[in-house]
Amino acid sequence: MLPGSLVARLKFRHHATGLVLNLDQAVHHASNSLLVSVEIENPGIDDSRFALAFYHNFTINENVIGDTAAYLPDPGALVHYKEDVYLLAGARSEKGKSFLRWDIGRRDGSAPAGWESINRRHFANTAIRQGNVDSVLVLDLECPRGGTASGDYWLIAGHTLDGVTRAAREMASADLPLLLEQTHLYWQEWSNYSGKPPAEVPSAWAEAYNQSLLVVRSQCDNRGGIVAANDTSVLRFNGDHYSYVWPRDAALVARIFLHQGLHDLASRFLSFCETITDPNGVILHKFRANGTLGSSWHGWLQDGKPALPIQEDEIALPVLLLADYFSHARNIEFARNCYIGWGRRCLRFLCDYVEPATGLPLPSHDLWEERYGVHCFTVASVWAALSQAGRMAQRLGFIDDAERCFDVSARMRDAFLEHFWDEGTGMFARCLRTDGTRDHTADSSTHAIWYFGLVDVSDPHLQRAMANTWESLRIRAGTGGIARYRDDYYHRVTENLHEVPGNPWIISTLWAAQWFLLNGDQARWRELVEVCVARRNEMGLLPEQWNPYDGAALSVNPLTWSHAVMVETLGQAMGIIAPCRV
């Protein structure tokens, strides 16, 4: 990536010939267009004719049935489409000449595939095909020995054929390198909007902060959804991907944006919440960026009995975000409309979804989506939502709502201290199981106790609990870091739990860093931040977790949440972001 930008600069070198291929590419900041500027450097090849092949292997709307690919003489482009999704590709040389060779194939074997045309170096200029299609366009360039040649490629997305063809006609006469420069300057300005890192901050930290901020922004749909990741590397693990909006992840990311002064992104997600909230104030597991319900493994039966398939923190955290927005953005009319439109329903659900005998929330799924019960993270997030939203309701004039929130949250806090603390282990339980027993497994998610302000940082019990938790989760081999929870099975690389209680995760390591920063332990928080900064790849991307022995990324990369917590942690250390607590 270019510094402080979402423009990628790539260089490829063929060592045998010395041939160099330079690419600058980005999605244009104000249109649905992928822009690629290509330059060839020819140091020693006598043949000056070069062919750049751009291959298209789309899976439109996540299946290969019923696609069409065709050549459009006007504007001289290839288009793939299905239903209301149109993807149009074009290219031209530096002399303004459009591509003249292409092919459209099929990937199911009923006709030669487009990629086979590249291997054969023969392109049939096929007019159109339907079904499981692919395509390739070829841009021919003249690049003499010792010289350079350049060309442009673009891919335009839209919902109508007329829309993408009109955009392609405009692109044919546009200065594509200038559009890339505009995009570069825009993202530089955007990344500096909430404050630049101080000059004394290590350059690697400043770079990690700026690049993480941009990566998180790249995962934000302009309609409000914030996806967890756009990486398909985990398809082999469970036959699915992370390109969904988890309301919990999205609300926490939007809350970080809010505390940076980037209110628009928070308000868009709050508007998105009205789409995904049902009439009873329930928000389910995860959603597509268009607001439709995503895939799930949470069922409507639990131990054979009807149960809501929810993680209750995914209802609480959007409400907490709304209350924070009311306090920080000072857009009272927008906040009121969100409260009336969906927030009030969610707040009433949170007040109702309580065990009368204890005052704790009723069971739901945990944030790791592996256990069912009453979870520490859930209690802390629900308490924070009730406390903060109660104050918002009071100021908006909904006095009855406010009083109920205050009553339920006060009883919930007392119940948490009574039922979750265990003197024998010196820890707060991560979960109360449905059979009434406590789960005392060390888990980084118990950071929610202080993160959301349920228990004050100076509380002796909390100090003891967090010391025990971080020590139990500390990686004693290789790279260091902090495990998600003890005996974590997900992508496990060793059974040696003494050295590696679980793979280190970016978010768990940075939560620990935030704790040490709050408590003035400069050495520990710097050490943990350095561990995470070192996990960035050459593009500046952070994974979900990593191999503690060789540092290799594991699971999806990038994970939006990893980058968001990096922004939050470094922002707090640099004084750009205030700690996000109630």
DOVO-552692 format. One record per residue: residue in one letter; y, z, x of N, C-alpha, C in turn. Coordinates in steps of 0.001 Angstrom, whole numbers, plus 500000, padded with zeros to 6 digits. Layout:
# residues N
AYZXYZXYZX ...
***
This chain:
# residues 582
M498809500000500838500000500000500000501254500000500882 L502290499298500429503576499440501093504104500835500821 P504784501458501770505230502843501596506044503032500317 G505677504066499558506408504402498341506384503318497298 S505284502584497193505259501427496310503862501196495775 L503773500433494686502489499998494151502206498541494523 V502865498053495548502582496725496096501609496898497262 A500481496223497166499466496309498221499671495199499233 R499550495522500507499623494528501584498305494564502340 L497591493446502316496258493374502912496237492303503985 K495458492545505039495305491585506124493816491425506419 F493351490172506409491960489858506734491950488949507958 R491058489248508908490976488445510128489535487982510348 H489376486682510606488073486121510957487973486132512479 H487139487015513001487151487275514434486684486071515249 A485806485272514709485300484133515479486370483062515699 T487227482854514708488239481793514793489657482323514979 G489848483619514706491188484184514772492017483928513540 L491440483249512542492165482943511313492546484240510602 V493786484305510108494303485500509433494727485127508014 L494360485995507078494774485839505688495573487073505292 N496842486885504940497721487979504512497929487899503006 L497772489037502344497972489103500898498960490209500557 D499954489895499746500770490893499066500461490764497589 Q500128491877496931499782491767495519500183493016494767 A500488492815493488500894493921492621500908493437491186 V500837494380490273501154494093488875502669494205488739 H503296493193488183504750493201488045505190494399487217 H506271495043487629506666496306487007507126496146485566 A507483494923485142508035494759483792507276493744482953 S506135493252483424505358492300482632503880492493482926 N503036491928482075501588492066482231501058490950483128 S501493490953484371501154489880485296500729490451486644 L499557490023487108499127490320488470499660489217489365 L500389489573490408501011488611491315500375488726492689 V500023487586493288499419487571494619500131486506495456 S500683486922496563501290486001497524500375485912498739 V499975484693499092498981484467500143499618483714501309 E499297484146502510499727483412503701498547483259504648 I498373482039505173497337481758506171498000481595507525 E497438482242508543497862482024509928496709481335510659 N496989480164511196495955479366511864496257479278513359 P495658480147514164495977480134515596495269479050516396 G494111478555515899493378477660516787492398476709516140 I492457476516514833491533475598514171492208474235514037 D491535473183514521492139471846514506492255471286513095 D491210471516512283491254471009510910492301471806510136 S493299471127509626494418471826508980494241472000507477 R493104471556506946492913471636505493492175472932505141 F492781473686504263492198474963503829492148475001502308 A491116475630501778490964475786500333490839477281500009 L491731477753499190491668479139498717491033479144497333 A489893479808497203489188479857495921489417481219495263 F489867481204494028490089482420493238489046482440492120 Y488182483432492182487032483504491274487290484510490160 H486886484144488942487103484991487758485764485301487103 N485444486568487014484182487031486431484514488180485481 F485126487837484353485640488848483426484558489317482456 T484684490572482030483884491109480932484883491570479874 I485316490651479048486395490926478095485872491811476974 N486624492836476687486231493815475663484841494386475927 E484501494496477203483308495203477686481985494560477292 N481981493250476944480711492554476768480925491078477090 V479829490370477346479914488981477814479609487986476704 I479517488447475475479167487576474360480436486985473749 G480420485674473546481495485038472795482768484786473568 D482704484751474904483891484419475687484091482900475726 T485317482499476005485635481086476227486508480985477471 A486242479965478281487107479638479417487450478162479325 A488734477845479552489176476462479389490314476165480348 Y490465474850480656491612474403481437492696473933480478 L493932474387480715495082473982479899495967473062480729 P496032471762480392496884470845481166498343471283481192 D498802471832480100500146472413480046499977473887479711 P500160474774480695500950474676481940500140474442483211 G498956473856483154498141473681484353497528474997484783 A496631475538483961496100476882484198494722477008483582 L493979477998484031492709478373483414492934479583482527 V492326479575481349492456480707480452491073481175480018 H490853482474480034489671483121479449490153483911478234 Y489382483859477144489830484627475986488663485031475090 K488905486050474336488024486503473257488851487407472349 E488721487202471048489463487977470062490954487938470410 D491577489092470639493017489083470908493336489349472378 V492392489045473255492602489240474697492598487871475383 Y493693487565476074493850486299476787494219486591478233 L493487485969479156493741486125480582493937484727481165 L495138484451481645495484483114482113495785483153483604 A495134482253484359495279482217485812495905480906486257 G496824481018487217497449479832487783497721480028489249 A498007478931489963498291479003491396499099477787491804 R499851477930492898500624476817493445500809477024494940 S501025475925495646501286475992497074502756476275497310 E503102476508498582504509476762498915505383475556498618 K504766474371498492505515473165498158505625472951496653 G505142473919495894505251473851494446504149473068493763 K503115472674494504502012471923493906501002472874493263 S500644472573492025499653473388491312498254473073491821 F497312473914491490495925473658491880495398472434491133 L494546471680491790494007470444491215492493470473491070 R491856471510491627490397471608491537490015472938490907 W489017472881490068488531474095489405487125473827488869 D486505474867488397485234474707487700485045475890486760 I484321475644485698483970476678484715482460476664484574 G481834477803484792480382477878484739479896478931483763 R478589479155483792477976480183482962477145481102483849 R477177482380483531476480483372484352475063483655483872 D474641483014482772473316483310482216472259482299482633 G472612481363483532471639480398484022471538479132483204 S472187479037482052472093477836481226472937476691481782 A473805477014482717474616476017483427474981476637484765 P475345475808485753475708476385487052476850477386486922 A476747478475487648477817479480487635479006478980488443 G480188479507488104481391479099488814481328479395490296 W480747480540490656480690480896492075479807479943492867 E478835479297492186477994478335492884478799477117493328 S479873476807492596480730475692492987481372475956494335 I481677477242494606482272477587495901481271477325497014 N480019477736496807478995477522497834478728476035498061 R478759475251496973478511473805497088479735473046497579 R480887473680497460482162473035497781482378471785496929 H481890471870495714482089470777494750482548471401493435 F483639470885492912484243471452491713484378470353490666 A483767470576489506483612469523488496484811469389487574 N485809470261487706486963470232486795486517470240485325 T485564471141485040485044471286483681486169471669482731 A486189471050481561487289471273480620487175472613479903 I485954472993479464485818474207478651484348474603478583 R484072475882478510482741476410478215482905477678477390 Q481838478015476665481841479246475886480604480065476224 G480653481344475851479521482239476096479781483142477292 N478751483290478109478823484157479291479395483341480451 V480731483214480489481375482247481371482022482903482584 D482156482109483643482984482470484791483760481232485209 S484708481392486125485491480233486543486008480439487954 V486436479330488549487045479366489868488134478303489915 L489275478647490484490309477650490754490522477582492264 V490871476400492745490988476170494184492396475677494493 L493051476376495403494372475977495865494228475374497257 D494573474095497393494452473390498671495748473503499455 L495622473901500726496781474102501586496609473336502894 E497734472892503441497761472269504756498349473265505750 C497559473615506771498028474599507756497634474118509154 P498539473456509869498200472918511197497935474028512209 R497272473655513277496974474606514355498274475223514881 G498281476570514976499460477286515424500494477519514335 G500184477091513116501158477211512040500723478175510952 T501492478200509874501194479037508713501328478193507445 A500693478663506401500832478051505074500728479161504050 S501378478957502917501376480016501900501207479432500507 G500842480303499605500677479934498199500774481154497322 D500861480914496035500991481996495058499885481878494010 Y499453483015493518498462483090492436498950484119491440 W498680483882490166499048484872489143497985484923488054 L497865486073487478496957486306486353497756487034485281 I497900486400484131498757486909483057497881487366481900 A498130488564481405497388489109480265498270489110479031 G497650488850477888498411488872476642497491488893475444 H498104488940474260497333489035473012497300487733472226 T498058486708472666498046485416471992498036484308473024 L497482483156472634497478482006473526498898481525473779 D499700481503472741501084481061472914501837481980473871 G501585483273473763502289484225474623501981484022476097 V500696483853476440500360483707477863500753482335478393 T500705481278477559501113479962478047502619479911478276 R503407480535477417504853480581477645505172481347478926 A504467482470479136504683483243480362504282482440481593 A503224481629481476502770480821482611503781479729482946 R504416479132481950505439478113482221506607478729482976 E506981479947482596508061480634483303507640480976484737 M506379481396484898505894481772486225505860480563487156 A505598479377486611505483478182487444506771477865488184 S507905478278487639509182478011488299509807479266488906 A509106480383488830509646481644489346509414481766490850 D510201482619491466510038482938492889509113484145492977 L507813483894493190506841484986493125507055486036494209 P507325485657495464507626486701496456508822487563496061 L509814486964495384510953487753494921510519488740493838 L509633488301492944509115489214491916508362490380492555 L507630490102493615506940491180494328507937492130494982 E509004491590495537510029492433496151510724493288495093 Q511009492708493926511595493485492829510678494644492443 T509393494342492365508414495369491997508361496462493048 H508394496075494313508395497038495415509621497963495330 L510793497387495122512022498183495061512023499097493837 Y511503498580492723511459499417491511510609500657491738 W509414500480492301508529501638492468509043502590493539 Q509738502076494536510369502976495494511407503858494799 E512213503253493952513222504021493228512562505003492270 W511521504563491586510830505426490630510226506638491334 S509582506415492475508904507526493157509897508542493704 N511138508115493932512164509043494424512946509716493301 Y512658509327492063513475509780490932513442511293490761 S512260511873490942512125513314490692512421514155491930 G512805513516493021513137514259494233512320513806495422 K512992513621496551512309513228497770511770514455498494 P510629514304499172510146515407500015511170515729501097 P511381517006501386512320517372502454511911516775503796 A512901516571504652512655515909505941511677516675506813 E511648518018506672510782518812507544509314518797507109 V509015518215505965507630518148505495506849517168506374 P505622517502506780504818516567507584504741515197506916 S504837514157507707504895512805507152503661512473506319 A502497512963506727501276512690505958501341513341504589 W501957514515504500502092515192503213503068514435502317 A504187514016502881505173513280502094504579511976501575 E503811511326502428503166510078502017502136510342500922 A501354511415501068500357511762500051501025512095498725 Y502153512789498779502883513136497559503384511874496851 N504084511006497588504645509808496973503568508869496459 Q502531508653497267501489507723496861500686508272495688 S500433509573495670499696510163494544500495510053493255 L501782510257493351502638510119492177502537508710491606 L502539507716492481502440506330492035501055506007491476 V500018506531492111498663506289491606498514506864490203 V499034508065489983498953508664488647499694507785487641 R500869507308488034501623506443487119500839505178486782 S500091504662487744499324503435487505498212503641486483 Q497838504876486212496792505185485238497359505498483853 C498671505379483706499332505698482431499551504428481626 D498902504323480485499120503202479593500500503339478954 N501206502231478793502559502305478244502578502744476782 R501404502749476128501317503256474751501077504761474710 G500963505402475885500864506854475922499603507420476507 G498502506697476424497252507214476970497292507303478488 I496636508321479037496530508495480490495040508555480812 V494528507525481480493082507439481685492671508255482903 A491420508709482881490918509582483942490678508829485238 A490258507577485147490008506761486344489727505341485899 N489969504390486790489600502997486538488689502522487659 D487540503162487765486580502875488814485196502840488164 T484471501743488378483166501590487736482011502018488634 S482302502701489742481235503050490685480224504020490092 V480580504714489007479641505675488426478798505066487309 L478908503768487074478105503143486018476617503385486226 R476198503379487473474767503572487761474305504998487486 F475248505943487401474873507348487217474579507652485747 N475408507143484833475188507470483422475452506309482476 G475549505084483032475749503930482177477099503890481497 D478067504566482049479406504592481463480410504734482600 H481675504786482256482733504836483261483714505952482893 Y484787506050483647485801507088483422487081506527482812 S487058505272482368488284504645481858488551505054480405 Y488651506349480221488949506940478924490084507945479079 V490678508274477960491691509326477922491001510621477516 W490831511532478464490415512893478147491695513671477805 P491836514173476592493093514853476224493462516001477155 R492470516711477705492760517808478638493393517272479914 D492705516328480568493225515759481811494614515165481580 A494734514407480494495988513714480221497127514697479977 A496842515774479231497891516758478949498330517463480220 L497390517787481097497752518441482361498551517497483260 V498174516223483284498932515246484064500337515094483495 A500434514943482176501741514792481536502610516026481749 R501988517191481809502739518434482033503351518448483430 I502632517898484402503174517793485753504358516830485764 F504215515687485082505339514761484963506543515448484330 L506277516211483285507357516894482575508120517827483511 H507392518591484304508019519554485204508727518866486373 Q508505517557486526509243516782487520510479516114486934 G510663516229485650511780515553485004511464514160484510 L510196513729484596509782512414484107509351512549482648 H510328512764481783510055513134480404509455512002479577 D509788510753479918509315509633479111507789509567479068 L507146509779480213505690509701480251505061510813479428 A505671511995479455505169513099478636505354512793477152 S506505512245476783506766511979475366505844510882474832 R505509509900475675504584508855475224503207509438474928 F502752510335475800501448510947475533501508511813474279 L502595512513474064502725513322472858502676512443471605 S503270511275471670503176510345470538501739509862470370 F501045509628471474499643509210471449498786510259470749 C499150511525470897498353512610470311498314512536468794 E499357512000468180499328511872466716498226510913466287 T497961509891467128496923508917466823495539509539466896 I495318510479467808493966510983468072493678512317467383 T494646512884466675494437514173465993493979513929464564 D492880514570464165492386514338462801493131515225461798 P492908515043460497493674515798459495493526517316459593 N492454517786460235492228519226460357492763519802461665 G493446518970462453493977519452463722492967519427464849 V491888518691464695490838518599465708491064517358466569 I490932517518467878490959516406468822489598516371469511 L488924515246469413487565515155469938487557514880471439 H486381514566471951486064514564473379486962513646474210 K486900512339473944487695511390474728487926510122473925 F488935509352474378489399508205473612489675507038474541 R489648505857473965490113504682474687491638504680474716 A492195503873475596493647503851475737494345503344474482 N493607502651473599494218502187472353494119503223471230 G493603504407471549493539505488470577492251505571469788 T491323504622469975490044504702469274489115505673469999 L488157506218469263487262507247469791486359506677470879 G486247507394471993485415506956473100483990507458472975 S483154507046473923481765507501473952481727509002474229 S480617509631473883480528511081474045479080511521474144 W478870512698474706477564513354474702477650514705473989 H478753514956473291478883516162472475478514515823471027 G477449516448470531476966516126469188477475517091468127 W477235516730466897477644517552465741476587518596465376 L475560518698466221474556519753466070474477520533467372 Q474371521841467268474183522704468428473065523678468090 D471955523602468847470764524411468544470316524199467106 G470415522936466653469947522573465321470886522921464188 K472052523468464505473000523866463467474284523051463595 P474957522790462462476210522034462514477235522719463429 A477927521930464234478937522463465153479947521364465450 L481171521762465661482188520787466040481952520329467488 P481956519031467738481717518517469102483014518494469909 I483522519669470204484839519754470847484789520569472130 Q485748520299472977486152521215474044487502521753473570 E487563523007473180488766523487472502490005523409473381 D489813523458474705490980523321475582491645521963475414 E490893520950474930491477519628474717492360519590473474 I492283520594472651493219520749471535494383521627471969 A494078522657472749495115523606473164496129522983474121 L495658522195475080496563521732476131497591520712475643 P497278519790474721498357518979474152499402519820473411 V498953520890472740499908521782472065500786522488473089 L500176522947474173500957523590475232501962522607475829 L501543521363476026502460520341476536503639520161475589 L503374520115474291504450519958473307505441521109473396 A504930522325473513505814523490473623506623523434474907 D505985523011476000506711522863477268507771521775477165 Y507432520699476483508387519609476305509617520109475548 F509382520883474516510493521447473746511409522278474634 S510831523033475557511624523908476418512340523153477529 H511687522120478086512222521467479280513032520208478967 A512523519370478053513196518098477792514383518265476863 R514365519319476049515472519620475138515716518490474144 N514669517755473810514758516726472774514210517339471494 I515061518072470811514598518918469706514064518098468542 E514664516948468254514203516168467105512833515548467370 F512625515044468582511311514498468915510256515601468866 A510559516757469446509608517865469450509297518320468026 R510320518397467193510098518795465798509190517800465093 N509444516490465299508634515473464622507185515529465088 C506965515782466383505588515938466878504936517185466285 Y505712518252466177505164519489465628504732519282464183 I505591518646463397505260518393461995504149517359461882 G504190516328462769503248515218462663501825515564463046 W501636516410464075500269516743464499500162518139465114 G501215518616465774501124519880466491500829521064465590 R501423521075464400501214522208463497499765522282463036 R499166521122462781497750521100462387496870521664463507 C497156521249464748496374521753465889496570523252466062 L497797523716465901498093525133466070497348525964465023 R497333525479463805496600526201462754495104526211463036 F494589525097463570493174525079463927492884526125464995 L493728526204466034493521527173467105493534528597466569 C494396528863465599494449530207465002493226530498464148 D492680529451463499491531529640462610490206529677463358 Y490133528951464494488869528806465211488660530013466129 V488549531168465497488474532450466202487358533282465600 E486609533965466449485572534883465997486229536158465464 P486094536451464173486798537612463603486450538931464287 A485201539084464715484776540369465263485386540659466627 T485660539606467414486157539817468776487605539377468986 G488040538395468226489363537828468461489367536732469503 L488192536391470039488064535304471007487814533978470289 P488075532861470936487746531576470313486260531472470009 L485926530698468987484537530392468711483989529478469805 P482674529374469935482104528562471012482505527087470932 S482621526487472102482839525045472232482315524635473606 H482470523373473939482004522887475243483035523217476322 D482555523380477561483447523754478661484158522538479243 L485122522772480112485888521652480675485041520750481552 W483922521276482119483030520437482917482041519692482033 E482049519976480753481243519253479768479752519434480002 E479379520641480402477986520935480719477431522127479948 R478275523015479468477817524252478833478525524470477498 Y477863525236476656478397525561475335478511527080475234 G479678527548474855479907528983474752481396529254474629 V481784530467475007483198530849475025483603530938476487 H484467530051476916484723529856478336486060530451478752 C486079530933479976487291531515480547488450530521480486 F488205529290480913489256528274480900489754528037479488 T488845528013478533489222527782477135490105528907476620 V489696530147476865490481531290476380491891531248476961 A491982530996478273493294530988478922494184529886478367 S493623528690478154494434527575477657494822527770476198 V493910528309475390494248528572473988495313529656473893 W495144530711474667496152531778474671497526531232475061 A497568530400476101498841529840476550499463528963475470 A498632528151474805499148527282473749499718528106472598 L498990529146472185499464529987471083500750530721471467 S500810531235472668501983531996473095503225531112473180 Q503076529977473861504222529096474062504619528383472774 A503627527882472029503930527172470788504472528130469728 G504061529394469788504626530373468864506126530512469056 R506551530523470315507989530602470589508711529338470116 M508060528190470301508659526946469814508774526962468292 A507702527370467609507724527418466143508821528346465642 Q508978529466466305510016530421465915511404529794466019 R511641529077467106512962528476467306513188527278466391 L512104526641465960512236525528465021512321526008463572 G512162527307463350512297527860462012510996528051461263 F509856527814461916508554528013461268508096529444461575 I508727530389460924508548531805461250507126532269460987 D506539531849459862505168532271459551504188531779460611 D504374530529461054503508529989462116503642530825463387 A504873531146463720505138531898464951504479533268464911 E504640533981463818504076535329463723502548535300463821 R501945534283463204500487534203463292500048533902464730 C500752533005465394500434532703466800500516533955467666 F501569534725467483501755535930468298500650536942468028 D500264537102466769499205538057466426497869537635467044 V497519536349466880496218535870467373496186535912468900 S497273535500469552497277535460471021497233536858471621 A497920537827471006497904539192471531496498539776471459 R495831539556470344494476540079470203493515539347471153 M493755538057471357492883537270472234492987537747473673 R494176538071474123494338538546475493493612539873475689 D493762540776474750493065542062474854491554541867474859 A491078540940474014489641540684473930489115540078475233 F489919539219475849489502538623477119489305539701478176 L490271540599478308490166541653479311488962542553479047 E488655542755477785487521543623477423486182542955477690 H486049541678477343484741541032477337484439540222478595 F485442539797479355485191538895480484485156539613481827 W485818540744481968485809541432483259484493542150483477 D483962542036484713482734542732485075482977543506486365 E482936544800486269483238545645487424482186545495488502 G480934545274488099479856545190489076480009544010490022 T480354542849489490480525541662490330481944541537490866 G482862542272490261484266542146490669484846540802490321 M484380540226489209484820538889488806484966538821487293 F485779537896486857485808537538485440484697536526485188 A483962536697484102482906535746483764483519534378483499 R482788533335483859483294531996483537482990531633482087 C482004532377481487481580532006480139480851533175479479 L481037533307478173480178534154477347479227533226476617 R477947533341476923476959532466476306476783532810474831 T476173531911474090475990532126472658474972533218472363 D474162533570473376473211534670473159473834536031473481 G475116536031473801475815537282474048475874537704475494 T475176536993476392475198537354477815476378536685478528 R476720537252479692477804536695480490477257535769481568 D478005534741481860477692533852482975478686534173484083 H478206534784485173479090535224486255479103534252487434 T478626533030487217478664532033488286480100531827488765 A480287531859490082481620531600490628482035530181490273 D483217530038489686483661528740489159485159528618489380 S485567527492489962486989527302490254487834527239488994 S487224526937487853487998526834486610488554528177486164 T488070529294486749488651530596486395490061530743486954 H490517529762487731491923529760488152492852529752486943 A492341529292485785493154529210484568493723530566484167 I493074531657484584493541532997484214494967533206484691 W495246532818485947496608532984486462497447531729486287 Y496803530570486304497545529324486177498302529278484852 F497651529726483784498290529737482471498965531060482141 G498878532022483071499602533275482887498920534300482011 L497620534137481742496916535106480912496906536480481571 V496741536518482881496785537762483650497774537546484800 D498595538531485058499601538403486100498947538287487479 V499574537497488330499033537250489672498834538539490454 S499668539529490232499601540779491002498539541748490488 D497883541426489381496893542338488800495752542586489787 P495384543843490044494328544141491036492983543505490697 H492639543525489410491375542901489017491393541408489336 L492499540758489032492601539323489303492553539048490799 Q493243539855491586493224539673493034491797539776493573 R491084540760493102489703540955493548488820539786493094 A489001539367491847488176538286491301488393536976492041 M489643536622492305489906535351492966489448535380494428 A489590536532495078489089536633496454487583536378496485 N486854536979495554485405536790495484485052535345495122 T485826534753494206485537533387493765485722532393494892 W486866532443495548487114531460496608486147531639497783 E485783532871498081484830533091499166483459532546498799 S483056532720497549481758532228497110481706530705497091 L482843530056496880482880528601496760483297527908498057 R483553528671499104484050528101500352482952527274501039 I483312526080501470482390525222502215482388525682503667 R481230526061504171481115526625505517480618525607506540 A480617524346506176480130523312507087481049522102507009 G481010521302508043481679520014508016483167520082507762 T483594519451506680485016519264506394485705520510505869 G484925521470505328485539522573504601485904522148503192 G486683522986502517487053522719501136486474523767500200 I486653523538498902486202524484497874485365523734496846 A484183524286496538483296523674495546483842523855494141 R483399523008493237483780523123491822483227524417491237 Y481948524628491385481321525901491024480051526049491841 R479540527251491908478382527513492752477125526882492150 D476343526234493019475109525548492640475401524342491737 D476455523609492056476831522401491320475817521300491627 Y475288520678490584474243519666490761474801518253490921 Y476039518014490481476569516657490324476793516009491699 H476059514929491999476118514215493283475786515139494466 R474922516119494245474579517093495293474010516395496522 V474402516882497713473929516270498962473052517212499785 T472952518492499402472137519436500154471731520590499241 E470620521231499615470178522428498895470603523700499616 N471304523567500727471752524721501500473018525298500858 L472837526208499888473972526747499143474799527717499967 H474246528240501049475063529113501896476151528299502589 E475766527137503124476760526272503769477600525520502750 V476913524996501732477576524124500752477176524582499347 P477949525484498737477615525948497387477721524861496332 G478332523752496681478506522586495827479422521634496564 N479399520367496205480316519453496870481762519904496662 P482599519794497679484014520124497483484694519076496605 W485511519549495695486317518690494830487776518812495247 I488524517753495041489955517785495332490648518832494470 I490387518829493158491121519741492277490788521197492574 S489527521517492816489169522917493073489760523390494404 T489768522511495403490344522878496702491849523110496579 L492514522285495810493963522437495645494317523603494727 W493474523918493756493713525135492955493673526365493866 A492705526381494765492648527491495718493894527504496600 A494343526327497041495562526259497853496757526821497089 Q496864526503495795497967527031494986497906528557494910 W496702529089494794496543530547494743497042531183496039 F496632530627497172497056531199498451498560531012498670 L499103529917498176500547529721498267501285530788497456 L500806531066496246501415532099495406501369533474496066 N500322533709496838500124535022497452500602535089498900 G501303534061499329501929534082500644501006533901501826 D499778533410501598498842533175502695499067531755503217 Q500017531614504129500420530302504610499277529569505313 A498497530293506097497441529644506873496386529020505962 R495956529785504939494890529284504072495350528105503225 W496568528183502641496959527081501771497224525820502593 R497774525954503786497980524777504628496642524143505025 E495695524995505357494372524499505747493746523683504618 L493821524191503391493189523511502262493939522239501883 V495258522268501975496021521048501707495670519970502729 E495589520365503999495247519408505055493874518785504805 V492930519603504347491589519091504051491668517978503012 C492471518179501975492570517185500896493372515963501316 V494452516160502041495241515019502526494365514120503402 A493478514715504167492600513953505055491553513138504296 R491363513431503005490370512700502219490911511391501659 R492177511113501833492748509859501355492170508689502138 N491837507626501421491334506450502144492494505586502621 E492176504413503171493221503572503759494239503091502727 M493882503149501432494820502787500370495561504002499829 G495266505178500394495914506395499920495271506987498690 L494038506599498374493372507034497148492510508272497395 L492481509133496404491703510372496451490549510307495462 P489339510706495904488188510701494992488137511979494152 E487136512033493305486852513249492552486326514337493493 Q485405513976494354484760514928495267484367514190496538 W483840514923497516483440514250498749482228514923499379 N481588514181500265480455514697501023480989515665502078 P480565516936502056481149517912502981480757517697504433 Y479735516879504678479281516681506054480006515527506750 D480204514430506041480852513285506692482187512911506060 G482579513621505010483873513365504384483910512147503483 A482775511476503280482756510264502463483041510589501003 A483801509711500346484132509897498936482876509817498078 L482814510671497053481725510660496085482307510567494682 S481543509941493790481953509736492404483162508805492361 V483953508877491313485015507889491115486135508052492152 N486770506933492444487877506928493398488791505740493067 P490034506004492627490697507313492564490428508028491237 L490521509348491276490504510166490067491939510592489785 T492410510290488593493801510593488226494099512079488414 W493191512930487972493399514369488051493555514827489498 S492767514246490413492898514614491832494308514335492326 H494823513168492017496170512812492471497232513666491796 A497035513984490518498019514804489813498117516200490421 V496967516801490739497001518144491321497538518090492753 M497329516979493459497958516810494776499480516797494628 V499996516042493659501438516012493406501942517410493062 E501210518102492200501620519431491768501642520412492939 T500582520416493739500474521374494844501541521130495900 L501677519876496333502694519571497333504097519738496755 G504260519382495489505557519553494856505982521002494777 Q505025521895494500505331523330494489505699523812495891 A504940523370496881505200523800498254506559523311498750 M506982522123498268508240521547498717509419521939497841 G509143522732496780510220523175495910510683522133494912 I509899521045494745510251519995493788509765520350492392 I508616521034492308508001521381491032507836522891490957 A508239523467489841508015524898489626506571525119489201 P505970526265489544504606526555489093504484526425487584 C503419525762487126503222525492485702502515526659485027 R503239527723484738502637528863484051503517529279482886 V502857529874481874503570530315480672504428531511481008 
***
